[in-house]
Amino acid sequence: MALVVLGGCSGPPGSDPVENPAPVHATEQVSVYPFTQDGRPASGLDVVHEGNGTCWQSWVSVDSDAARRCAPVPKGDPDTSKPVHDPCYLHPEAGADRALCLADPTTGQAVSFDVVSDDGPRPEEEAAHKPWFLELGDGRHCVLYLSPDEGVDPAEIPTYACGRNDYLYGEPDTGRPVWTIANRHGEADTRIEPGPELDEVQIRTAWF
C-alpha cells in the first residue's frame, strides 16, 4: 500500500506573504487540542471527511502525547495509495476511539477517524517542546520539516518549510516577546550548495 502524506511532512504549505501585515508585538502561543470536553470537534472546526483509521506516533507534533499520525483503513486493492494525516489528535478522556487531524490549524478544517488501532504516542524521551506550525510576521505559514538528509552539515538542514525553496533554520529564538527564527529563500532543492544568506524573521503565532 502506498501512502500519501497530507500533514507536515507532505512538503511546504506554500502560503504567500500578505500586504501591509499588522506589526507583531508578542508571539502568540497556541496549544492544539481540537476537542470539546465530551469528545466532539471544538467549536469552529469543520470536519470535511470521516472514516476508519489506524494511528501511530506523530512525526510532526513532537510535543503532545495526544498527537498521532493516522491513515485510512485499506479498502479494496491494498496497493492503492492512501493519504497519511499528521498531526492527528486523540481524546483520551472520552476514550481513544476518535482522532481529529489538522494539516493546517489556520483553516478550521479537520479530518476525523474512528480509530481501529493505535500504536501509541511518541516515546516520552523523544518528546520536544517545539511548535509544529508557525505563522510568520508577514503571514507566511511554515510547518515542521523532518529532513531525511544524512551526511549534510546540520546547519544546512532546514527545521521548517514555508513554501518552495523557502525554509527556516534552527529553533525559534524565544528570548524576547516577539520570537524570531532564521529564514533562507531560494535554496536549491537538493541543498548541496548553500543558498543566500540567512535573514531573521518574526514569528506571529506558534502552534504546539
N, C-alpha and C positions, 0 to 999 in steps of 0.2 A: 504493500500500500504506500503510495507516495503521499507526502504531507506538504501542504502549502501553508506557510506560517503567515498569520494575519496580525500578530501582535508586534511588540517592539523589535523582534528580530527579523521582521519582514523587510526592513530597509527604512530609509528616511521618510518622515511624514510628508515632506515636500511643501510645507507652508511658506508663504511669501511674507516679507516684511509689510507692515501696514504704514500708510502715510500719516505723518504727524502723530506718532504714538504719544499717549499720555506719559508724563515723567514717572519714573519709579522711585518711590520714597522709601519703601521697605519691601523685601521679598516676602510674598505670602506663601505659607506652607500649608498644604492640603493633605490630610490622611485619607486615602481612598478606602471606602468601605461602603459598597453600593446597596446595602440592605436597610430596611426598617428593622425594628427590634423583633418583629414577628416573622422575619424572613422574606418579606416581599421586596420588590425593587424599590429603591429610595425614590422619594418624590422628585419629579422632573426627569426621571430616567426612562427612556423609551426602549423597550425590548423589541428588537427588529427581527429576531429569529429565535426559535426554540427547538430543542431536540434532546436526544440522549447522548451522553458523552463520557469519555474516560479521561482522568486527570492525573497529572504527576507534578513534580516540583517546578515552580516558575523559573524561567531563565531571565525574566525581565524585572519583576518586582522582587528584590532581594532583601527587603526589609520586613515584610509581613508574613507571619506564619499561616495566614488565611489565603495567601496567593498560590495559584496553581497555573499550570499550562494544560489546556484541555483540547480534545479533538472529538468530532462526532464518532459515534459507534459505526463501524463499517457496515454498509448495506450493499448487497449485490456483489459486483466484481471487487475482490479485495485489492486489486491493483489500481482502482480508481483513486485519483487524488482527493485527499481530504484536508480541509483547512484546519490549521492549528491556531488556537487563540491564546494569547499570552499578553498581559496577565488576566486571569480569571480569579474570582474570589468566592470562597465558600462561607456559609453562615453556620458556624458550629453550634451556636445557641439554639438554632431551630433544627438541628440535625444536619450533618454534612451530606445532604442529598440534592443540593442545588448549587450551581455555580453561575455567577454573572461575570461576563468578560467585557473588558473595555480596552480597545486598542488605542483610543484617543479620549481622555476624560473630558475634553472640552466640547465634544459633540452631543453629549446627553444620550448617546445610543449604546445599547448593550446587546450581547448575545447570551441567551440563557440555556443552560444544560441541566437536565436531570442526570445526576452523576451515578453511573452504574458501577464504577470502580475508581478508587483514589489511592495512588501510591504515597500520598502524604506530602508534607511541606519540605522545603529546603532544610537540610540539617542545620541545627542551631549554630554550629561552629562556622557555617558558611554564610550566615546572615550578615548583612552590612547595612548600616543606616545611610542609604543614599537614595535620592529621588530617582524614579524611573521615567518621569516625563517632566519636561521643562518648557515654560513659555518665556522667551527672551524679552528684553525690553522693547525690541522693535516688532514684536508679535510673532516671530518665528517659533515653531514648535519642534522640539527635539526629544528623541526617545533614547533610552539607554541602549548602547551598542556593545554587544558582546562579540568581540572580534576573534576569529579562529587563527589569526596570524601567529606563526611561530618563526623564531629566528629574526624578528624585527625589533629594532630599538623600541622599548616600551613608550618612549616619548613620542614616537611616530604612530602609535596605535590610538585611534580615537576612543573616547568614552561615551559620546553621544552623537547621534546622526540627526541632522536637521533638514536635509534635502540633498539632492545630487551634488557631490563634491563639496559638501558643507558640513563640517564636523566640529565638535567640541573636544577639548583635550584636558585630561586631568580631572580633578574633583572640584565642585563649586567651592569658592572661597567664601566662607560664612562668617568671616571676622567683622563684617560691617552690616548695618541694617539692609543694605542692598547687596545681595550676593552677586559675585561675578565669576566668570569662567573663561578660559582661553578658547578662541574660535579661529578656524582657518578656512578660507574659501579657496576653491579652485584646485584642490589637490588631485593628483592623478588617481584613477580608480584603483590601480594596483598598489599605490602608496610605496613604491620602490624608491622614488626620489622625493625629498621634502618639497612641500608646496610653499606658498607665500608665507610671510611672517605671521605669527600668531597675534591676534587682537584680543583685547579684554572686552567682554560684552556683559551687560547686566542681565540678571535673571528676575523676571517679574513674578513668576509663580513656580513653585516646585511641588510636584505630586509624589507622595510616598506610598 
